[in-house]
Amino acid sequence: MPVDIDPAAFDALVERALDELPDDLASLVHNVVVLVEPEAPADDPDLLGLYDGLALTDRPANHAGMLPDRILLFRGPLLDMADTPEELEEEVRITVVHEIAHHFGLDDRRLHELGWG
């Protein structure tokens, strides 16, 4: 049975996952906004998260004045994935780390090798 929590409680889980990032990693994340969407896109309804931006490894030297990169977390699929509040918190944490890793240029293959995909 999927976990059912209200949007504010879900947002608190996301905030906690971000707060728990190691300081040396968090200090390297610049100009990135994290947003929670109720559902994933219709063409990929099971998607948990999405990095929308240009990875640091792909940016030109003059990458200035651009809109912030975005990390989108999809509440519905994350709720559906967890049977307990603890599982939900862990899935949110994993998804946040996974999407931040894309910001640093790690692809899904490498994340899977590292146990994060």
Secondary structure, DSSP 8 states (H G I E B T S, - for coil): ------HHHHHHHHHHHHHTS-HHHHTT--SEEEEEESS--TTSTT--EEEES--GGG--TT--S---EEEEEEHHHHHHH-SSHHHHHHHHHHHHHHHHHHHTT--HHHHHHTT--
